[in-house]
Structures are given as structure tokens and as C-alpha cells.
Amino acid sequence: MKKIGGLGIGAILIGLFVVYGIYWYNSTVGMSEGLANTWANVESSYQRRNDLIPNIVATAQKYAEFEQETLTAVIEARSNATSINVDASDLTEENLAAFSKAQSSVSSGLGRLLATYENYPNLKANENFKELINELSRTENRINVERNRYNDAVGTYNVKVKRVPGVLFASILGFEPAAFYQADEGAEVAPDVKNLFGSN
């Protein structure tokens, strides 16, 4: 049996490096797509909340004495939040911070609205409003679940692109670490919509 010379060993090592690089690339693309999907679910959950707001506001506006300033603040916060979109290929800390800040303003506005409307028993008894608030509660829960799933996906992906030898392939092939979703201070407390109607 012939001995493998230095060039042969070098060729084998290069071949192994290329094969592993292809494997790493394909698996990382899969993770990247999974990350994009989890981010899309985060945005979709927030969009669902934003879609509920016009109906909540419209119902509250039927009660003439309801605080218009509170409703205006919610509408403006929603408008700002819906204007900010983060592309899944650009999940940087700056972009996610801007998105989070806008969504936190919506949460704050909804919190004030829910606290204020307690003073209006006729509104609180409105069946349509009850259902809207119940749907809002379910949506807030979904937002929390999807943010956690996104952060789990970020953790897995970032380990892949930061560990050796993956970090070498990541720098060559252009894979950047993704940012975690970090809500603004106080934003972890969603509007309290669970106990507004007792057992309903």
C-alpha cells in the first residue's frame, strides 16, 4: 500500500474542510430561516393586537363622556407602532429596540385605557367590549409566547455562529449574530385584562 504524501494529506484535509463547510452552511441557513419565521410570528402577534385597537377605541367612543385624550394616545401609539417593521435579515439591537419602544407605547396606552374605563359600568357591561378585551388578553399571552420562542431561536442560532469553527465560516459567509428581543423597562407587565370582568 502506498503511503499518502504531504500533498495527499493536505488535499484530504481541504476536502474535509469543504465538506464540513457545506454542512455548516446548509444547517445554519435552516436555523436562519427558522429564526426569521419566529420573528414573523412575533410581528404577527403584535399586529393582531394593533388590529384589535380600532374596535376597542370605536366601542369606547360610543360613550361620549369617555376620556378622549386617553383614546387619542392609544390611536397615536398604534399608528407609530404599525409604521415600524424590522426585516428578518436585519435583526440588530437598534432595530429591535425601536420596535420594542413603539410596542411599549401601545401597551402603556392600553393600560391607561383599561384603568380609566373601570369608571364606566355601561361600557364595562357591553358584551362586544367584553369580547374585545378577552381577545386582547389572549393576544397579550400569545405575544409573550412568541417573544420567548424568538429569543430561544436567537440563542440557538447565535451559538452556531459564535462557536469555533462556526465563527470562521460565519465571518466568511456573512452570518451575523441576531439580537435578542428585550422589552423596555416596565413593558414586561402587559395591560391587566385578565380580571376585568370577574369570572367572564
PLY file of the C-alpha trace (Angstrom):
ply
format ascii 1.0
element vertex 200
property float x
property float y
property float z
element edge 199
property int vertex1
property int vertex2
end_header
0.00 0.00 0.00
1.38 3.37 -0.98
1.98 5.97 1.69
-0.01 9.14 1.41
2.35 12.06 0.87
2.10 15.52 2.36
0.14 16.83 -0.61
-2.32 13.96 -0.32
-2.91 14.65 3.37
-3.35 18.33 2.59
-5.90 17.51 -0.11
-7.82 15.27 2.29
-7.87 17.96 4.98
-9.03 20.57 2.49
-11.73 18.18 1.27
-12.93 17.57 4.83
-12.94 21.31 5.49
-15.04 21.94 2.37
-17.49 19.14 3.19
-17.90 20.40 6.76
-18.27 23.96 5.47
-21.10 22.88 3.17
-22.78 21.01 6.03
-22.36 24.01 8.36
-23.70 26.43 5.76
-26.80 24.37 5.00
-27.66 23.78 8.65
-27.09 27.46 9.50
-29.32 28.57 6.63
-32.01 26.33 8.12
-31.56 27.94 11.52
-31.60 31.40 9.97
-34.89 30.64 8.21
-36.32 29.28 11.45
-35.26 32.47 13.20
-36.95 34.56 10.51
-40.11 32.52 10.98
-40.16 33.04 14.75
-39.66 36.77 14.24
-42.55 36.82 11.77
-44.71 35.22 14.47
-43.71 37.96 16.93
-44.70 40.64 14.43
-47.92 38.82 13.59
-48.91 38.69 17.26
-48.29 42.40 17.71
-50.19 43.09 14.50
-53.14 41.14 15.89
-53.12 43.42 18.93
-52.90 46.50 16.73
-55.84 45.22 14.69
-57.97 44.98 17.84
-57.32 48.58 18.92
-59.59 50.36 16.39
-62.56 48.24 17.51
-61.77 48.80 21.20
-61.49 52.55 20.64
-64.61 52.69 18.47
-66.65 50.92 21.13
-65.34 53.18 23.89
-66.04 56.29 21.81
-69.75 55.48 21.85
-69.70 56.62 25.44
-69.42 60.38 24.99
-68.02 61.02 28.45
-65.12 58.63 27.94
-61.72 60.39 28.10
-60.87 61.39 24.54
-57.28 62.16 25.49
-56.78 58.52 26.53
-58.27 57.25 23.28
-56.16 59.65 21.22
-52.98 58.47 22.96
-53.79 54.84 22.14
-54.56 55.67 18.50
-51.32 57.63 18.09
-49.24 54.91 19.75
-50.81 52.30 17.47
-50.11 54.43 14.40
-46.45 54.76 15.36
-46.12 51.05 16.15
-47.58 49.93 12.84
-45.12 52.14 10.96
-42.09 50.29 12.38
-41.18 46.98 10.75
-37.99 45.01 11.25
-36.76 42.85 8.39
-35.77 39.35 9.50
-32.42 39.82 7.74
-31.61 42.85 9.92
-32.37 41.79 13.49
-29.98 44.22 15.17
-30.21 45.58 18.71
-31.01 49.06 17.38
-33.86 47.85 15.17
-35.38 45.67 17.86
-35.06 48.47 20.42
-37.03 50.83 18.17
-39.68 48.16 17.59
-39.89 47.38 21.31
-40.17 51.04 22.26
-43.08 51.58 19.86
-44.89 48.48 21.11
-44.31 49.52 24.73
-46.06 52.82 24.00
-49.08 50.85 22.80
-49.02 48.73 25.97
-48.81 51.86 28.10
-51.73 53.48 26.26
-53.85 50.36 26.57
-53.02 50.18 30.27
-54.31 53.73 30.79
-57.42 53.00 28.75
-58.24 49.88 30.76
-57.64 51.64 34.05
-59.85 54.57 33.02
-62.78 52.63 31.65
-63.34 50.96 35.03
-65.25 54.17 35.84
-67.84 53.43 33.12
-70.06 50.50 34.16
-72.15 50.70 31.00
-69.04 50.26 28.86
-67.75 47.50 31.11
-71.08 45.68 30.72
-71.03 45.97 26.92
-70.85 42.41 25.53
-68.90 43.47 22.43
-66.36 45.27 24.60
-66.06 42.22 26.87
-65.22 40.02 23.90
-62.69 42.53 22.58
-60.96 42.67 25.96
-60.95 38.88 26.22
-59.40 38.69 22.76
-56.84 41.29 23.82
-55.95 39.12 26.81
-55.43 36.08 24.58
-53.33 38.18 22.21
-51.11 39.51 25.02
-50.46 35.91 26.09
-49.59 34.97 22.51
-47.19 37.91 22.24
-45.33 36.71 25.33
-45.13 33.13 24.00
-43.85 34.24 20.59
-41.23 36.59 22.08
-39.91 33.72 24.20
-39.80 31.41 21.19
-37.96 34.04 19.21
-35.37 34.50 21.96
-34.90 30.73 22.19
-34.27 30.61 18.43
-31.80 33.51 18.70
-29.87 31.70 21.43
-29.55 28.53 19.35
-28.58 30.44 16.20
-26.04 32.66 17.96
-24.28 29.67 19.49
-24.00 28.21 15.99
-22.33 31.32 14.53
-20.15 32.18 17.53
-18.57 28.84 18.39
-15.35 27.63 16.79
-15.13 26.58 13.99
-18.54 28.02 13.08
-17.35 31.56 13.76
-14.81 31.17 10.94
-17.49 30.12 8.45
-19.85 32.82 9.74
-17.32 35.58 9.09
-16.54 34.23 5.61
-20.16 33.57 4.61
-21.71 36.67 6.18
-23.75 35.20 9.04
-24.15 37.80 11.80
-25.42 37.12 15.33
-29.05 38.15 15.86
-30.27 40.40 18.68
-32.50 39.19 21.49
-35.86 40.84 21.99
-35.50 42.98 25.10
-38.63 44.85 26.09
-38.33 48.31 27.57
-38.32 48.60 31.34
-41.84 48.00 32.59
-43.04 46.55 29.28
-42.93 43.04 30.70
-46.12 43.98 32.56
-48.81 43.63 29.92
-52.09 45.52 30.27
-54.10 43.84 33.02
-57.01 42.47 31.05
-57.49 39.14 32.80
-59.54 40.21 35.81
-61.65 43.00 34.38
-64.86 41.02 34.21
-64.55 38.70 37.15
-65.16 35.14 36.06
-66.11 36.04 32.46
0 1
1 2
2 3
3 4
4 5
5 6
6 7
7 8
8 9
9 10
10 11
11 12
12 13
13 14
14 15
15 16
16 17
17 18
18 19
19 20
20 21
21 22
22 23
23 24
24 25
25 26
26 27
27 28
28 29
29 30
30 31
31 32
32 33
33 34
34 35
35 36
36 37
37 38
38 39
39 40
40 41
41 42
42 43
43 44
44 45
45 46
46 47
47 48
48 49
49 50
50 51
51 52
52 53
53 54
54 55
55 56
56 57
57 58
58 59
59 60
60 61
61 62
62 63
63 64
64 65
65 66
66 67
67 68
68 69
69 70
70 71
71 72
72 73
73 74
74 75
75 76
76 77
77 78
78 79
79 80
80 81
81 82
82 83
83 84
84 85
85 86
86 87
87 88
88 89
89 90
90 91
91 92
92 93
93 94
94 95
95 96
96 97
97 98
98 99
99 100
100 101
101 102
102 103
103 104
104 105
105 106
106 107
107 108
108 109
109 110
110 111
111 112
112 113
113 114
114 115
115 116
116 117
117 118
118 119
119 120
120 121
121 122
122 123
123 124
124 125
125 126
126 127
127 128
128 129
129 130
130 131
131 132
132 133
133 134
134 135
135 136
136 137
137 138
138 139
139 140
140 141
141 142
142 143
143 144
144 145
145 146
146 147
147 148
148 149
149 150
150 151
151 152
152 153
153 154
154 155
155 156
156 157
157 158
158 159
159 160
160 161
161 162
162 163
163 164
164 165
165 166
166 167
167 168
168 169
169 170
170 171
171 172
172 173
173 174
174 175
175 176
176 177
177 178
178 179
179 180
180 181
181 182
182 183
183 184
184 185
185 186
186 187
187 188
188 189
189 190
190 191
191 192
192 193
193 194
194 195
195 196
196 197
197 198
198 199
